[in-house]
Amino acid sequence: MDLAQLSMRRSCIYALAVMCTFGILFLLIPGQLASIFSPEKDVLGLTIICVMIAAIEQPALAVYMVYAGGLRGAGDTLSPMMITIIGTLFFHVPVAYLFGIVFGWGLAGVWFGAALDWIGRAIAVYILYRRGRWRRIEV
């Protein structure tokens, strides 16, 4: 394993530790965290749901950020950009619309769609990392 791979792997482990810790906090004390932003009862209820949904996406955010950043640093800027464009336009927006509007989940559906998008992006960027094309790019 070369230094770049080792650095990305270690960074991902550290990022997962931090983000999973926050995800656990989001699940354990969503009301306290949500009340920081809005004490209003109507808004607070929605915010608590969104904070709990955000807990789901924390590990995926860690994986995506580390490996996308690693690919960019190795000179592969196109792949993370394409994952972002495709994820946003062809996955995030339609899935958020599906859950938020079509299924009637409202704001929670939009956040759930966002969580699924981050999970998909994390899987996609990890697959690209594992394929190793980034190692052959001259910087």
N, C-alpha and C positions, 0 to 999 in steps of 0.2 A: 504494500500500500504506500503510495507516495504522500508527500507532505500535504498536498492540496486535498486529497481524499481524507487523510487523517484529520486535517483541520475542519473540513466540512462535517465529518462524522462527529467529532467532539463538540463542535458548535451546535449541531443539531441536538445532541444529548443535553447540553446545558440549556438550550432554548426550550426543549421539551420539559425539562425540570421546572423552569420558571413559568412557562405558559400553563402547564398542568396544575401547578400550584395555584395560579390565578383562576383557572377553570374550577378547581375544587372550592375556592373561596366564593366564586360566582354561584355555585350550587348551594353552599352552606349558609351564606349570609346575603342573599340577593336583595332582601328588603333594606338592610342597612346600607348596602352599596347604592341602591337605587335612590334612597332618600337623600343622598348627598346632592343629587341633581335636581330633584323636585319633591317637595313635601306634599304637593296636592294629591289627594286620594285617587282621582281618576287617572292622572298621569302616572302615579306611583305603581298602580296595578299593571299597567302596560309595560312600564320600565322594568319591573321585576321579571316579567315573562321574557323580555328581551335580554336581560342580563343572564337568565338561566339558559336561554338558547345560545348566547355568546359563549357559554362554558363549553358547549359542544365543539365549537370551532377553534378553540385555543391550541390544541395539539397540531391541527392542520395548519394554522397560521405559522406556528414555529417551523414546521417542516418546509412549508413553501418559502418563507422568508430566508431561511438559511440556504437552501439549495438553489433558489433563484438568484440570491446574492452571490453564491459560489460560482454559478454558471456565468453570471455577468463578469465577475472578477477574473474568470479564466478566459474571457473574450467572447463567450457565447451570449451576446445580448439579444439576439433575434428570438431564440427559443422562449425565454421568460416573457418577452414582449408579446409573442403570439399566444402563449398560454393566457396572459392577462386579457388580451383583446377577445379571444375566443371565449374565455370564461365569462367575461363581462357581457358581451353582446349576445352570445348564443346559448349561454347557460344561466347566468345570474339573473338577467332581466326576465327571460321567459319563465324560469322556475319561481322567482319571486312573484310574478304575476299569477302563475298557476296557483300557488299556495295562498297568496294574499287576497286575490280577487276571485278567481274561479272557485276555489274551495272555501272561500269566505273566512279565512283565518285572520284577515286584516294585517296589522303590523307584525304580529307574531309570524304569520306566513311569509312576509317579506324577509324577516330575520332568519327564518328557517331556510329559505331559499339561499340567503347569503352564506349560511353555514355549509350547506351542501356544495355551493360554489367553491368555498375555500378547501373543502375536503377533496373535491375534484381536482383543483389546481395543485394541491399538495401531492396527490397521486401522480398527476401528469409530470410535474417537475422532478419528482423522485425517479420516475421511469427514465426521463431524459438523462438525469445524472447517472443512473446505472448503465445506460447504453454506452456512455463514455465518449461520445463524439466531441465533447468539450475538451478532452485531453489532446486532441489533434489540432486544435485551433492555435495558430501562431498569433501572439499578441505583439 
